[in-house]
Amino acid sequence: MFETVYSSDEWPPGERFDRWREMITQSYLPSVVSCDEAADFRGVAKVLQAGPVHVATLRLPALQVLRTPVHVRRFDPDQYQLAVTLQGRRTMAQGGLEVAPEVGDLVLNDSSHPYESWMLPDRGAVETITVGIPRAALPLPRMKVDRLLAAPMAGGTGLGGLLTQFLVRLVAESESYRPQDTVRLGTVVLDLATAVLAHRTETGGAVPPESRQRVLLVSINAFIERRLGTVQLSPALVAAAHHISVRQLHRLFLPQGTTVSEWIRHRRLERCRRDLLDPRLAELPVHAVGARWGFLVCGGLQPGFQDRLRDPTGRLPAAKPAAADQAAGLKPPEPTRCRPVPRLVGVVVHRELPGLFDAWAVLRPCWFMQNFTDTIETAAGKAGSVSSAPRTLPPSSCAP
């Protein structure tokens, strides 16, 4: 991911606003920028060049931006700008219309026409994400799209919600992307923006089939993420929610090199991994971690779990020292007093989820010793009918 960061902290306090204004004029769009807090100006801009689009994140104080016809003639990238406000208020005027969208709403403006914008901070700052979309890359009638200029569009639900969620995650995780990811991610942003504008202009027929398919896949992934803790989550449920057949759903996942069930299981394992590494959840029993993310008490957590737990060097996380256990709220082991272990946890979990159980012991040694030392044998002795070999539960009782 190619990201450029501009921060006012890079410049001396007395020069920050002037340098920022110069940067905006030369690197972004020529305009007149004014600020009531110029003496103590603090601003940050992050610009991601993602394939066909660019995504700019701005965090600014109270600010006014005026782009005049002179500025348009000086330089015009010929693009639409679709912006969402995450914090504070941003009022925008273009083409004789003025809009003050709520936080989370989307607003469209056009670089080829003059406009004016006011930033009204909340808790000291305004934060926005703006997508720059080349007009030539948008397969929609220009006259119909122009009717959306300076008009609020819902960014919390439907397609607008999908776009906003994707943008927030994109900028939050920008450092983790590789350069080769840029075109793919930028294409998804363009597809989602196109879908939002096509829905508002009722020009869905102009959207290419491959673009509609990519938007559908983003919608499906978002649906899965919201329901990972639901045991009933399945390919059939996902397909029904999106009004497609299960066969069509599987075809969508074929280019991803995985199946729907495998993807659900992968995302659930990642959530379990995150919880195991979270000291705030140190007292949560191992079976509860799985149940929290849709796993029943079966072998669904075992295969490959340790591989997902390993760091980039291939090692499992080191055991916490006693001080870290105490800081996390874990009590030291009591050799002479051990709480009884239920047969379900002490035997079934231990034998059917060895990968997760061993990882749990590595991550939380004090909890493991306190709850399981010298008690698994006792529980196993009481459950004489339990075989030493792992049981195989009916497929219907296991999560995907």
N, C-alpha and C positions, 0 to 999 in steps of 0.2 A: 504494500500500500504506500503510495507516494503522498506524504503528508508534509505540509509546510506550516510551521507555527510562528505566529507573530505575537510577541508579548511586550507590553509597555515596560515591564521590569528590566528589559535589556538596555534601556536608555536612561540617562540622568533625569531626575524628577522634573527639572525645569524644562526639559526638551520633549517629554513624553507625548504630549498631545500634538505638538507640531510634527513630530516624527511619525506618529500614527496617521495623521491626516495626509501626510505625504505618501505613506505606504498605501493607504486606501485609494488615493488618486492614481498611483502608478501601477499597482498590482491588482486592483479589483475593478472598480468603475469610477471614472472621473466624476466628481461631485463636490459640493460645498458641505463641509462637516463642521458643526459648531457644538460646543459643550460648555455648560455652566460650571463644570468642575475641572476646567482645563489645568488649573494649578496643581491639582492632585489627581490627575487622570490615571486610571488603571483599566486596561483592556487586554483581552486575549482573543486571538483569531486563529482557528485551525482550519486549514483548507486541504481537503482530500481530493486528489485527482483520480477518479474512479472510472476508467474507461470513457464512455461517451459523456459523462456528467462530472461535475465537481460538487462537493458537499462542503459547505462552510459553516463552522460553528463559531458563534460570536458571543462573548460575554463582556458587556459594556455598562458604563454608568449612564446617566441621563444624557441623551445625545439627539441631535437633529441632523438629518441628511437631506440635501436638496440636489436633485439631478435636473439640470436645465436643458433646453434645446441645444445650447452651446456645447454642453458636455456630451450630449448624444452624438452631435456631429463630429466631435473630437475622437470619440471611440465608442463603437457599438458592437458587442460580441454577438448580437442578434440571438438573444436567448430569453427564455422565460425563467423567472425565479419563483420557486414555490417554497414558501417559508412557513415554519411552525414555531410558535413561541412557547418555550418551556418554563420561563420564569419572567415575571414582570409584565409590562404591557407594551405593545408596539402598535402605534397608529400609522396608517399608510393612506396616501391619497394619490390617485392617478386617474386621468381621463375624466375629471370632474366628479369623481366618486371618492368618498372617504370611508374607511373601515377601521374599527377598533376591535379586533377579534379577541375572544376569550383565550386564556391559556390552553394550549392544546389544539386550537383551531388552525387551519391552513389558509394561507392567502397567496394569491398569484399576482405577480406584476411583470411588466415587460421592459427589458432594457432599452428598447427602441423608442420609448416614449418617456417624457419627463415624469418625475414622481417626487414625492416628499414623504419623509418618514420621521416619526418621533419615537424615541425610546423612553419609557417611563419605568424606572427601576422598582423592584420589590426586593427587600433585604439587601439593598445596595447595588443591585445589578439587574440587567436584562440579559436573558440567555435565549438565543434563537439558533435554529438549524435551517439553512437555506440550500436548496438544490438548484444548481444552474443547469438548465436543460436547453441544449441547442435547438432552435426552432426546426432545423432540418431533420432532427432526430425524432421529432414528435409526429406520428402518423395520423394526425387529426386535422380537420378543417380549421384553418387559422381564424376565420371569421367567428366560428362558434367558440373557440378557445378564448378569443379576446373578450367575449361577453362575461367571462369569469374574472376579469381583472378587477382588483380591489373589491372582491366579494368573499365573505367568509365561507369556508367549507369545513365541515366537521372533521376533526382529526383524532377523535377518541373512539369512534365506532366504525364498523364496516371497512371499506377499502382505505379510507383515510386513517383509521386506526392501525391497519396493517403497515401502511407506509410510515407512520410516525414511530411505531415500535421498531421497525427495521432500521430507521435512521438513528434512533437513540442507541440501539445496540451496535450499529456500524461505527459510530464515532467513539463509543465507549471502549470498543475492542480493536481500535485501528492499529495499535502497535503489534497485535498478534498476527496480522495478515501478511502474507507474502506478496512480493511484487506481481506474481502471476495471478493473484486473486483479483487484481484491480478490475480487469475487464468484466469478469463474471459478476462481481458485486455491483459494479456500475450498471451493468445490463439489468440486474434485478431492480435497482432503484428506478431506472428509466421505465421498466415494465410496470412497476407499482404506480409511479406518477402518471403514466399514460392511462392506466386503469381508472385512477381517481378522476382524471379530467374527462375521460370518455364517459364515465358514469354520469357526471354532472352535465355533460353536453348531449347525452343520449346518442353517442356516436360509437357505440361498442362494435358495430360492424366494421369500422375502420381499423380496429386493432388486429394485428397479425395473429394467426392461430398459435404460433410458437410463443408469442408474448402472453397470450391468455393462459397458456399451459403453465408457464413459469409463475405467473401470479397465483394460479390455482395451487401450485406446489408450495408456495410461501404460505398461503392460507391454511393448507393442510398441516404444515409444520407448526404453525402458530396454534392450531387447534390441538395438536398432540401435546405441545408444551404446556398448555393450560390444563390438561387432563391427565398428566402423568401419574397423579396419585389416585386415579380412578381405576379400580380393579377391572371394571368392565371395558376399559379401553381396548379396542380391537380393530383390525382392518374393516370389518363390517360396520362398526360404529362410525369410523372415520368416513367411509364411503357414503353412508346414509346422510351424514351431516352435510356433505358437499354435493348431494344429489347426483352421484355418479355410481357406477357399478364397482364391485370389488375388483373385477378384472381390469377395469380402466385405472383404478387406483394403483394396482400392482404395475401396470405399464408405465405410470408416471415415475415410479421409483426405480425402474430398470436402469436408466442412465446413471443413477447414483451408485450403482454397484451394491445395492442392499435391498432387502425386502422391507415391507412396512413393519412387520413384527420384529425384525431385527433392529430396525431404527428405534422403535418404541423401547425395546429392551436396552439398547445402547444408551438412550437418553435417561432411562430410569437408573441404570448403573452409574452414570455420571452424577446424578443427583444424590445417590447413596454415597458415592465417593466424597462428594462435597460435605455431606453431613458427618461422615466419619472423621473428616479432618477439622471439623468445627468444634473448638473447645466449649462453646456454649451449649452443645448438645451432648456433652460427655456422659451424662447420666442416662441417655436414651438407650434402652436395651437394643441388642442387635436385631432381634426380630421386628422391633418397632420401626427401625430404620427402613427395613425392607417394606413393611406394611405401609409406611408413610408415602412410599412412591409406587404403590400398586402391586408389590410382590406378595404373594401368599407364602406360607411356610412350605417351600418346596425348593428344588434345586435351581430355581431361576437366577439366584444371585451368585451361584458358585462359579460357573465356567467363565474364565477370562477375567474375573474380578481383580485378582492380584495384579494382572498385567495392566489394568487401568489405574491401579493404585500407585504403580511405580513412577518414579520421577524420570526425566529425560535420560539419566545415566543408567536406568534399569534397576535402581535400588528401591526397596520399600522404605517408607518414612521411618526415621529412627525413633526408637522408643522414647517417650517423654521422661525427663528426669523427674525426681520426686517433687522438686520445687514447681515445675511446670504443671504437674498433676494437681498440686494444692492450689495453684493460681487458677486452674480451670474448675476448681470446686470439687475435685476428686478426693475422697478420703483415703488415707494410707491403708494397706492391707492389715487385717486383723488375723494373725495366724491361728489364734485359739477360738475365734468365733467366725463362722461362715454362715451366711444366710442360705437356707435350703434352696436348691435349684429345682424348679418345676421340671417334670419329665419332658415336657414339650421343648423347653429351652435347653436343658442340660444334655439331652440325648439326641432328639431329632435334629435340632439346629447344628449341634456339634458334628453329627455324622453326615448330614445331608448338605451342609454349607461349609465344608472345611476351608475353602478359599477365603470366604468372608470372615469366618470365625477366627482363622489365624491372623488375618489382617487386623481384626478388632483387637486381638491380644497384643499385636505389635504396637498399635496406636495408643491403646489405653491399658498399660500393664497393671496399674494399681486396681482399676475396676475389674479387670480379668481375674487377678489373684483373689480379690475380696469375694467375688461372686462364684468363682468356679474351682478354686484350689481345693483339692481333696473332697469335692462334692460330686463331680461327674461320675466317679466310680460308684458312689453311694446311690445316685439316681439310677445309674445303669443296673446296679444290683437289684433295685426294687422293680425295675422293668425287665425282668428276666426274659420276657418273650421277644425283646428287641434284638434283632440280628446285628452282628458287627458290620455287616455290609450295608452300604447306603441303600435306602429304599427308593423305589421308583414310584412316584405318585402319578395318578391319572393325569394325562395332558390337560384335561379340562380344568383341573384345579391349579394349574400353573399360569402365571402371567406370560404374555408373549415374550 
